[in-house]
Amino acid sequence: MAELTTDIQYIKGVGEARAKAMGKLEIHTLRDLISFFPRAYEDRTVIKPIAMLVPDETVCVEAMAGTEPRLSHIRKGLDLVKVKVVDEGGALELTFFNQSFVKDMLKPGVSYVFYGKVTGSPRRLEMLNPIFEKEKAHNVTGRIIPIYRLTSGLSQNIMANAVRQGLDACGDMMPDYLPPVVRENYKLAQARYAYENIHFPAHYEALEISRRRLIFEELFIISAAMGVLRKNRTVKIGRGLKPADIGEFYKLLPFKLTGAQARSIEQAIGDMLKNTPMNRLVQGDVGSGKTAVAAACCWYAWKSGCQSAFMAPTEILAEQHYRTLSQLLEPIGLHVGLLTGAMTAKQKKNVQSQIYTGEIDVVIGTHALLSEGVEFFDLALVITDEQHRFGVNQRSALTAKGDSPHVLVMSATPIPRTLALIIYGDLDVSVIDELPPGRQKVATYTANENLRQRTYNFMRKLVGEGRQVYVVCPMVEESVTADDDLKSAQAYAEKLKKEIFPDLKVALVHGRMKSKEKESVMATFSAGETDILVATTVIEVGVDVPNAALMVVENADRFGLSQLHQLRGRVGRGQHQSYCILFEGAGGEISIERLKIMCRTNDGFKISEEDLKLRGPGDFFGSRQHGLPEMHIANLAADMDVLTNAQAAALEVLKKDPDLKSPDNHLLKDRISALFELKANTLN
């Protein structure tokens, strides 16, 4: 019996070359191989007599070769094998392209099962390149066949045979991570049965039983892991900060807080007074005012004589937070510092020195905060913005620089409740569900090329009224491999500058520019000195220009709905009515239907639910940076009921056995440790 950690090149029939190809699909071990579930299934169980066939259906036919197969050489590179097969009710013409070996495989008078698409007319039915085998063989016909994702060098047969060998290599010793009591209570199949029938189902009922078991297992393990992380946090000794009058902070603000902001601040402060570390998510829609909550927490830590670290995903956003907090807090003597990768070595060294001596009370930065040279005098609070862009390990690396500091994570990406339960299962959640007074709904429209000139006229009209415009493109520069219709930011900026708006000030910003260039372009736009800013999604998060009143998104069908919502959030931040125009691109009717969701609502949470349904959890954030193990089979939009049951089961197991010390739970404990790379002392 092989171990699940066995390299797949040592599985029978795989070898080095195929193992390399499978590596492109993230299949490296025996566990990866048997967990590479089919993306679809072909039903080859239906066998129809020839007389019942209709053109365009794909079906199995049991028939006898009625003639000797004829091989014809049509031209160089094209051979045809033709043969007529018959059953009691009719005849069917078969044609095989470039499969000359078929001539010797099909024997007159012998019965076979053929599977393929029926073509021709009802009077003269044909089948092209059917799959076939002798009747009653049941290897590739007469059963449900798995269909896998493939890459160069792999075929469906190769994948199916490799999985078959992988399952055989596991034998009957396949580990079952579900405790027996959970399997019994929720009437779930055993692991061996589930893996066998998810790949090679005996029938559709077996497939459904297996799917339910494996989905449950996946969600159960993640839920149990989140429970362990939460337990580990609550037993950890932290440091309660000193009570302070938050009213003093409120007096610093040039605006009145919304009820949701005030509630979130009170919840966070309540956590920071306890001697267990705060681990709170502040989740709010675009423009809901999360930064004010972060500022209040930094002020509170400062009142206890402690430092705060505030990590943002981009330099533009870090610099913006730095400006906002400096203006608000520097006048009362709280020293705010900035640390980014773009700073010179001398600047970094100076800031690091001030962090070490405690001269800087709040340091705002990018991943540069994680570098070895950054040591704190007394770090009591860690804040991460756009949390899903940082992995669990990055969050841990920053908190390790303090003595069990309080942690506040913020996200302007509204996350569906189902996904939040998984991603943020180890966090307490505050939701800012009100927008500040005066924020107007952004009027959103879809457009096609027929409305291009009208859009240009509208852009000119708004600029004439003193407003500013964003134009977002999916690519930085033109590419020979990209679709012809995709707009590149560089080429489009030149066109707008020279041909469409030669009299206006058009600028360009994208992620490949140096930090100082980006900062300069954004500063000029923020100051109102640029009329139109052409950009990539570098402006997706956090950029705040109240005078910008129009967002035009080119090839909008290439973006996820949640990303479009983030982009739309860059306008409507001031007193003027704002607009968002989404150019449809070449995505077709389904894409247009998606974009219409954006026109119907400005509610980020509703949009995120739709996005999850459309794209699935794996693609929800565009890339897997949120620190979760990849889901192989669960779909959080479709499997909500299973998720609820899995979470309840995990809670029950941890309630009875918090450290998973029971023999029934030791496999679960090992799996959680491996998946989340938890340190030994997390599960002791």
PARO-577179 format. One line per 2 residues: number of its first residue (from 1); their letters; for each residue x, y, z of C-alpha. Coordinates in steps of 0.25 Angstrom, whole numbers, plus 5000, padded with zeros to 4 digits. Layout:
BEGIN
NUM	A	X Y Z ~ ...
This chain:
BEGIN
1	MA	5000 5000 5000 ~ 5005 5014 4996
3	EL	5006 5026 5006 ~ 4997 5038 5002
5	TT	5010 5046 5001 ~ 5016 5037 4991
7	DI	5021 5045 4978 ~ 5012 5041 4967
9	QY	5023 5038 4957 ~ 5024 5025 4965
11	IK	5010 5021 4963 ~ 5008 5010 4953
13	GV	5006 5016 4939 ~ 5010 5030 4942
15	GE	5025 5032 4941 ~ 5034 5044 4941
17	AR	5028 5051 4928 ~ 5014 5049 4932
19	AK	5017 5054 4946 ~ 5023 5066 4940
21	AM	5010 5069 4932 ~ 5001 5066 4944
23	GK	5010 5076 4952 ~ 5004 5087 4944
25	LE	4990 5083 4950 ~ 4996 5084 4964
27	IH	4996 5068 4965 ~ 5009 5064 4972
29	TL	5005 5053 4982 ~ 4996 5041 4982
31	RD	4987 5050 4991 ~ 4986 5061 4980
33	LI	4983 5050 4970 ~ 4971 5044 4977
35	SF	4966 5057 4981 ~ 4967 5062 4966
37	FP	4952 5060 4964 ~ 4945 5060 4951
39	RA	4939 5073 4945 ~ 4928 5066 4939
41	YE	4923 5052 4935 ~ 4918 5045 4922
43	DR	4906 5036 4923 ~ 4910 5024 4914
45	TV	4900 5015 4921 ~ 4888 5018 4911
47	IK	4889 5008 4900 ~ 4879 5010 4888
49	PI	4875 5001 4876 ~ 4879 5008 4863
51	AM	4864 5009 4859 ~ 4862 5019 4871
53	LV	4874 5028 4868 ~ 4873 5043 4864
55	PD	4883 5052 4858 ~ 4891 5060 4868
57	ET	4890 5051 4880 ~ 4902 5045 4887
59	VC	4899 5031 4891 ~ 4903 5016 4892
61	VE	4899 5006 4881 ~ 4901 4991 4882
63	AM	4903 4986 4868 ~ 4910 4975 4860
65	AG	4921 4979 4849 ~ 4913 4975 4837
67	TE	4924 4976 4827 ~ 4939 4976 4826
69	PR	4945 4990 4829 ~ 4950 4998 4817
71	LS	4963 5006 4818 ~ 4964 5017 4808
73	HI	4976 5027 4807 ~ 4970 5040 4803
75	RK	4983 5048 4802 ~ 4995 5049 4810
77	GL	4992 5051 4825 ~ 4977 5046 4823
79	DL	4973 5032 4824 ~ 4958 5027 4825
81	VK	4953 5014 4831 ~ 4938 5011 4828
83	VK	4930 5000 4833 ~ 4915 4997 4833
85	VV	4909 4992 4847 ~ 4895 4986 4848
87	DE	4886 4981 4859 ~ 4872 4975 4858
89	GG	4865 4988 4854 ~ 4875 4996 4845
91	AL	4889 4999 4840 ~ 4899 5010 4844
93	EL	4911 5015 4835 ~ 4923 5017 4844
95	TF	4935 5026 4839 ~ 4949 5027 4846
97	FN	4958 5038 4842 ~ 4973 5034 4843
99	QS	4971 5022 4851 ~ 4975 5011 4841
101	FV	4977 5001 4853 ~ 4962 5000 4854
103	KD	4962 4992 4841 ~ 4969 4980 4848
105	ML	4961 4982 4861 ~ 4947 4981 4856
107	KP	4943 4967 4852 ~ 4931 4964 4843
109	GV	4920 4956 4851 ~ 4925 4961 4865
111	SY	4917 4970 4874 ~ 4922 4983 4880
113	VF	4917 4995 4887 ~ 4920 5008 4880
115	YG	4919 5022 4887 ~ 4918 5035 4879
117	KV	4910 5046 4873 ~ 4900 5042 4863
119	TG	4901 5050 4849 ~ 4895 5049 4836
121	SP	4880 5048 4833 ~ 4869 5039 4838
123	RR	4870 5031 4825 ~ 4885 5030 4826
125	LE	4890 5030 4840 ~ 4905 5032 4842
127	ML	4915 5032 4854 ~ 4929 5039 4853
129	NP	4941 5033 4861 ~ 4932 5026 4872
131	IF	4939 5020 4884 ~ 4936 5005 4884
133	EK	4939 4992 4891 ~ 4934 4978 4891
135	EK	4920 4976 4897 ~ 4920 4974 4912
137	AH	4934 4979 4914 ~ 4929 4991 4921
139	NV	4942 4998 4921 ~ 4939 5011 4913
141	TG	4924 5008 4910 ~ 4911 5004 4918
143	RI	4916 5012 4930 ~ 4917 5027 4935
145	IP	4931 5032 4930 ~ 4939 5043 4938
147	IY	4943 5055 4930 ~ 4956 5062 4936
149	RL	4962 5076 4934 ~ 4974 5073 4925
151	TS	4987 5080 4921 ~ 4997 5077 4910
153	GL	5002 5063 4910 ~ 4990 5057 4917
155	SQ	4978 5051 4911 ~ 4965 5046 4918
157	NI	4969 5032 4917 ~ 4983 5035 4923
159	MA	4976 5042 4935 ~ 4966 5032 4937
161	NA	4976 5021 4937 ~ 4985 5028 4947
163	VR	4974 5031 4956 ~ 4970 5016 4955
165	QG	4984 5012 4959 ~ 4985 5022 4970
167	LD	4972 5017 4976 ~ 4977 5003 4975
169	AC	4990 5007 4982 ~ 4982 5012 4994
171	GD	4976 4999 4996 ~ 4966 4998 5007
173	MM	4975 5006 5016 ~ 4970 5020 5012
175	PD	4970 5029 5024 ~ 4956 5034 5028
177	YL	4957 5048 5034 ~ 4943 5049 5039
179	PP	4941 5043 5053 ~ 4932 5031 5053
181	VV	4921 5038 5061 ~ 4920 5049 5051
183	RE	4919 5039 5040 ~ 4908 5032 5047
185	NY	4900 5044 5051 ~ 4900 5050 5037
187	KL	4899 5037 5030 ~ 4911 5039 5022
189	AQ	4918 5028 5013 ~ 4932 5023 5017
191	AR	4944 5030 5010 ~ 4948 5018 5002
193	YA	4934 5017 4996 ~ 4933 5032 4993
195	YE	4947 5033 4986 ~ 4944 5021 4978
197	NI	4930 5026 4973 ~ 4933 5040 4971
199	HF	4943 5036 4960 ~ 4937 5023 4955
201	PA	4922 5023 4960 ~ 4914 5010 4959
203	HY	4902 5018 4957 ~ 4897 5033 4959
205	EA	4892 5030 4973 ~ 4906 5025 4977
207	LE	4911 5038 4971 ~ 4902 5047 4979
209	IS	4905 5039 4992 ~ 4920 5041 4989
211	RR	4919 5056 4986 ~ 4911 5059 4999
213	RL	4921 5051 5007 ~ 4934 5058 5001
215	IF	4927 5072 5001 ~ 4924 5070 5016
217	EE	4938 5065 5019 ~ 4944 5077 5012
219	LF	4936 5088 5019 ~ 4936 5080 5032
221	II	4952 5080 5033 ~ 4952 5095 5030
223	SA	4942 5098 5040 ~ 4949 5090 5050
225	AM	4962 5097 5047 ~ 4956 5110 5049
227	GV	4950 5106 5062 ~ 4964 5101 5067
229	LR	4970 5115 5062 ~ 4959 5122 5070
231	KN	4961 5114 5083 ~ 4976 5116 5082
233	RT	4974 5131 5081 ~ 4964 5131 5093
235	VK	4973 5123 5102 ~ 4985 5132 5098
237	IG	4989 5142 5109 ~ 4989 5156 5103
239	RG	4989 5170 5109 ~ 4977 5178 5112
241	LK	4979 5193 5109 ~ 4976 5204 5119
243	PA	4962 5210 5119 ~ 4961 5223 5112
245	DI	4950 5233 5108 ~ 4947 5230 5094
247	GE	4940 5243 5093 ~ 4953 5251 5093
249	FY	4956 5244 5079 ~ 4942 5247 5074
251	KL	4945 5262 5076 ~ 4957 5261 5066
253	LP	4948 5256 5055 ~ 4943 5267 5045
255	FK	4930 5259 5042 ~ 4920 5251 5050
257	LT	4921 5236 5051 ~ 4910 5227 5046
259	GA	4903 5218 5056 ~ 4910 5206 5050
261	QA	4924 5213 5051 ~ 4922 5216 5065
263	RS	4917 5202 5068 ~ 4929 5196 5061
265	IE	4939 5205 5070 ~ 4932 5201 5083
267	QA	4933 5186 5079 ~ 4948 5187 5076
269	IG	4951 5195 5089 ~ 4943 5185 5097
271	DM	4952 5174 5091 ~ 4965 5183 5094
273	LK	4961 5184 5108 ~ 4962 5169 5110
275	NT	4974 5161 5113 ~ 4972 5152 5101
277	PM	4976 5157 5088 ~ 4966 5164 5079
279	NR	4964 5157 5066 ~ 4953 5165 5059
281	LV	4949 5167 5045 ~ 4943 5181 5041
283	QG	4935 5178 5028 ~ 4928 5190 5020
285	DV	4925 5194 5007 ~ 4933 5203 4998
287	GS	4933 5217 5005 ~ 4926 5213 5018
289	GK	4937 5219 5027 ~ 4946 5207 5032
291	TA	4958 5216 5033 ~ 4951 5224 5044
293	VA	4950 5211 5052 ~ 4965 5208 5050
295	AA	4969 5222 5054 ~ 4961 5220 5067
297	CC	4968 5207 5070 ~ 4982 5214 5068
299	WY	4978 5225 5077 ~ 4973 5216 5088
301	AW	4986 5208 5087 ~ 4994 5221 5088
303	KS	4987 5225 5100 ~ 4992 5213 5107
305	GC	5006 5217 5102 ~ 5007 5206 5092
307	QS	5010 5205 5077 ~ 5001 5201 5065
309	AF	5005 5195 5051 ~ 4996 5197 5039
311	MA	4998 5188 5027 ~ 4992 5192 5014
313	PT	4993 5183 5001 ~ 4998 5195 4991
315	EI	5008 5206 4993 ~ 4997 5216 4988
317	LA	4987 5211 4999 ~ 4998 5212 5009
319	EQ	5002 5226 5006 ~ 4987 5230 5006
321	HY	4985 5224 5020 ~ 4998 5231 5024
323	RT	4993 5245 5019 ~ 4979 5243 5026
325	LS	4984 5238 5039 ~ 4995 5248 5040
327	QL	4985 5260 5038 ~ 4976 5254 5048
329	LE	4986 5250 5059 ~ 4999 5258 5058
331	PI	4993 5270 5064 ~ 4991 5263 5077
333	GL	5005 5258 5078 ~ 5003 5244 5072
335	HV	5015 5242 5063 ~ 5011 5234 5050
337	GL	5021 5228 5041 ~ 5022 5222 5027
339	LT	5030 5210 5022 ~ 5029 5204 5008
341	GA	5038 5196 4999 ~ 5040 5209 4989
343	MT	5047 5217 5000 ~ 5062 5218 5000
345	AK	5071 5210 5009 ~ 5074 5222 5017
347	QK	5059 5226 5018 ~ 5056 5212 5023
349	KN	5067 5211 5033 ~ 5062 5224 5039
351	VQ	5048 5220 5040 ~ 5052 5206 5046
353	SQ	5061 5213 5056 ~ 5049 5222 5061
355	IY	5040 5209 5061 ~ 5050 5202 5070
357	TG	5052 5214 5080 ~ 5037 5216 5080
359	EI	5037 5230 5074 ~ 5027 5226 5064
361	DV	5014 5222 5070 ~ 5007 5217 5058
363	VI	5014 5212 5046 ~ 5007 5210 5033
365	GT	5013 5201 5022 ~ 5013 5190 5011
367	HA	5019 5177 5012 ~ 5032 5185 5016
369	LL	5027 5184 5030 ~ 5029 5169 5030
371	SE	5044 5170 5027 ~ 5055 5166 5038
373	GV	5060 5180 5040 ~ 5046 5184 5046
375	EF	5046 5183 5061 ~ 5036 5190 5070
377	FD	5038 5197 5084 ~ 5024 5192 5088
379	LA	5014 5187 5078 ~ 5000 5185 5083
381	LV	4992 5186 5071 ~ 4993 5181 5057
383	IT	4983 5185 5046 ~ 4983 5179 5032
385	DE	4975 5186 5021 ~ 4968 5178 5010
387	QH	4971 5165 5018 ~ 4968 5155 5007
389	RF	4980 5160 5000 ~ 4989 5155 5011
391	GV	4991 5140 5014 ~ 4990 5135 5028
393	NQ	5005 5134 5029 ~ 5007 5149 5026
395	RS	4997 5153 5037 ~ 5005 5144 5047
397	AL	5018 5149 5043 ~ 5014 5163 5046
399	TA	5007 5159 5060 ~ 5020 5152 5063
401	KG	5027 5165 5064 ~ 5019 5168 5077
403	DS	5015 5161 5090 ~ 5001 5155 5086
405	PH	4996 5168 5080 ~ 4982 5172 5077
407	VL	4978 5169 5062 ~ 4968 5177 5054
409	VM	4966 5173 5039 ~ 4958 5182 5030
411	SA	4952 5178 5016 ~ 4944 5187 5006
413	TP	4941 5175 4998 ~ 4928 5170 5003
415	IP	4928 5156 5005 ~ 4916 5147 5004
417	RT	4912 5141 5018 ~ 4915 5127 5013
419	LA	4929 5130 5009 ~ 4932 5139 5022
421	LI	4928 5127 5031 ~ 4940 5120 5025
423	IY	4950 5130 5022 ~ 4948 5138 5035
425	GD	4943 5126 5044 ~ 4954 5130 5054
427	LD	4950 5145 5055 ~ 4939 5153 5062
429	VS	4932 5162 5051 ~ 4927 5176 5051
431	VI	4919 5180 5039 ~ 4918 5195 5035
433	DE	4905 5194 5028 ~ 4902 5209 5026
435	LP	4909 5219 5017 ~ 4912 5233 5022
437	PG	4901 5244 5020 ~ 4902 5250 5006
439	RQ	4907 5238 4999 ~ 4899 5237 4986
441	KV	4896 5224 4978 ~ 4905 5223 4966
443	AT	4896 5222 4953 ~ 4902 5210 4946
445	YT	4899 5207 4931 ~ 4904 5196 4921
447	AN	4909 5201 4907 ~ 4913 5195 4894
449	EN	4922 5201 4883 ~ 4909 5208 4877
451	LR	4910 5217 4889 ~ 4925 5220 4889
453	QR	4923 5235 4883 ~ 4912 5238 4892
455	TY	4921 5234 4904 ~ 4932 5243 4899
457	NF	4922 5254 4899 ~ 4918 5251 4913
459	MR	4932 5251 4918 ~ 4935 5264 4911
461	KL	4922 5270 4917 ~ 4926 5266 4932
463	VG	4940 5271 4930 ~ 4934 5284 4925
465	EG	4926 5285 4938 ~ 4939 5283 4946
467	RQ	4938 5268 4949 ~ 4949 5257 4946
469	VY	4948 5244 4940 ~ 4954 5230 4941
471	VV	4956 5220 4930 ~ 4960 5206 4934
473	CP	4966 5196 4924 ~ 4968 5181 4926
475	MV	4983 5181 4921 ~ 4995 5190 4923
477	EE	5000 5189 4908 ~ 4996 5182 4895
479	SV	4999 5167 4894 ~ 5000 5158 4882
481	TA	4994 5147 4890 ~ 4982 5155 4895
483	DD	4969 5156 4889 ~ 4968 5167 4879
485	DL	4957 5174 4885 ~ 4964 5176 4899
487	KS	4967 5191 4902 ~ 4981 5193 4907
489	AQ	4983 5205 4916 ~ 4996 5210 4909
491	AY	4990 5210 4895 ~ 4977 5215 4899
493	AE	4983 5227 4907 ~ 4991 5231 4895
495	KL	4978 5230 4886 ~ 4970 5239 4896
497	KK	4981 5249 4898 ~ 4984 5251 4883
499	EI	4971 5248 4876 ~ 4959 5249 4885
501	FP	4962 5259 4895 ~ 4975 5267 4890
503	DL	4970 5279 4898 ~ 4969 5272 4911
505	KV	4979 5267 4921 ~ 4980 5252 4920
507	AL	4989 5243 4929 ~ 4992 5229 4931
509	VH	4995 5220 4943 ~ 4998 5205 4944
511	GR	5004 5195 4953 ~ 5017 5194 4945
513	MK	5021 5208 4948 ~ 5031 5212 4958
515	SK	5025 5216 4972 ~ 5029 5230 4970
517	EK	5023 5231 4956 ~ 5010 5226 4961
519	ES	5010 5235 4973 ~ 5012 5247 4965
521	VM	5001 5243 4955 ~ 4991 5241 4966
523	AT	4995 5253 4973 ~ 4993 5262 4961
525	FS	4979 5255 4959 ~ 4975 5257 4973
527	AG	4979 5272 4972 ~ 4969 5273 4960
529	ET	4980 5276 4950 ~ 4977 5264 4942
531	DI	4964 5263 4935 ~ 4964 5248 4930
533	LV	4972 5237 4937 ~ 4974 5224 4929
535	AT	4978 5213 4938 ~ 4978 5198 4941
537	TV	4972 5192 4953 ~ 4983 5198 4961
539	IE	4973 5209 4965 ~ 4963 5198 4970
541	VG	4965 5199 4985 ~ 4965 5212 4994
543	VD	4968 5223 4984 ~ 4960 5235 4989
545	VP	4957 5247 4979 ~ 4943 5253 4983
547	NA	4943 5261 4970 ~ 4943 5249 4961
549	AL	4929 5247 4956 ~ 4930 5237 4945
551	MV	4936 5223 4944 ~ 4937 5216 4930
553	VE	4941 5202 4930 ~ 4946 5196 4917
555	NA	4944 5181 4914 ~ 4936 5180 4927
557	DR	4932 5166 4924 ~ 4947 5162 4927
559	FG	4945 5167 4942 ~ 4938 5160 4954
561	LS	4926 5167 4959 ~ 4932 5169 4972
563	QL	4944 5176 4965 ~ 4935 5184 4957
565	HQ	4928 5189 4970 ~ 4942 5193 4976
567	LR	4945 5201 4963 ~ 4931 5207 4963
569	GR	4934 5211 4978 ~ 4945 5221 4973
571	VG	4934 5231 4969 ~ 4922 5236 4977
573	RG	4931 5240 4988 ~ 4928 5255 4987
575	QH	4915 5264 4986 ~ 4913 5262 4971
577	QS	4904 5251 4965 ~ 4913 5241 4959
579	YC	4913 5231 4948 ~ 4919 5217 4944
581	IL	4919 5212 4929 ~ 4922 5198 4927
583	FE	4926 5195 4912 ~ 4922 5180 4909
585	GA	4933 5175 4901 ~ 4932 5162 4894
587	GG	4927 5153 4905 ~ 4913 5150 4899
589	EI	4899 5150 4905 ~ 4903 5143 4918
591	SI	4914 5154 4921 ~ 4904 5165 4918
593	ER	4894 5158 4928 ~ 4905 5159 4939
595	LK	4907 5173 4936 ~ 4893 5177 4938
597	IM	4894 5172 4952 ~ 4903 5184 4954
599	CR	4892 5193 4948 ~ 4881 5188 4957
601	TN	4888 5190 4971 ~ 4899 5197 4978
603	DG	4899 5188 4990 ~ 4913 5181 4990
605	FK	4908 5169 4998 ~ 4897 5166 4988
607	IS	4907 5167 4977 ~ 4917 5158 4984
609	EE	4906 5147 4986 ~ 4904 5148 4971
611	DL	4919 5147 4968 ~ 4920 5135 4977
613	KL	4909 5128 4969 ~ 4915 5132 4956
615	RG	4930 5129 4959 ~ 4931 5120 4971
617	PG	4940 5122 4983 ~ 4953 5118 4976
619	DF	4952 5130 4967 ~ 4945 5140 4976
621	FG	4957 5148 4979 ~ 4964 5147 4966
623	SR	4975 5139 4972 ~ 4977 5130 4984
625	QH	4983 5139 4994 ~ 4974 5138 5006
627	GL	4982 5127 5013 ~ 4971 5116 5011
629	PE	4974 5102 5005 ~ 4968 5100 4991
631	MH	4954 5094 4991 ~ 4954 5082 4982
633	IA	4939 5079 4982 ~ 4931 5088 4991
635	NL	4923 5100 4985 ~ 4919 5110 4995
637	AA	4908 5116 4987 ~ 4902 5103 4985
639	DM	4905 5095 4997 ~ 4901 5104 5008
641	DV	4892 5093 5015 ~ 4904 5084 5016
643	LT	4913 5095 5021 ~ 4903 5098 5032
645	NA	4903 5083 5036 ~ 4918 5082 5035
647	QA	4920 5094 5044 ~ 4911 5089 5054
649	AA	4918 5075 5054 ~ 4931 5082 5056
651	LE	4926 5090 5067 ~ 4921 5078 5074
653	VL	4934 5070 5072 ~ 4942 5082 5078
655	KK	4933 5084 5089 ~ 4935 5070 5094
657	DP	4950 5069 5090 ~ 4956 5083 5089
659	DL	4970 5078 5086 ~ 4966 5066 5077
661	KS	4973 5056 5086 ~ 4963 5045 5085
663	PD	4968 5033 5076 ~ 4955 5036 5068
665	NH	4960 5050 5065 ~ 4975 5048 5063
667	LL	4974 5047 5047 ~ 4966 5059 5047
669	KD	4976 5066 5056 ~ 4988 5062 5046
671	RI	4980 5067 5034 ~ 4977 5080 5040
673	SA	4992 5082 5044 ~ 4996 5078 5030
675	LF	4986 5087 5023 ~ 4988 5100 5031
677	EL	5003 5098 5034 ~ 5000 5100 5048
679	KA	5011 5100 5058 ~ 5012 5088 5068
681	NT	5008 5096 5080 ~ 4995 5100 5073
683	LN	4989 5086 5074 ~ 4996 5080 5086
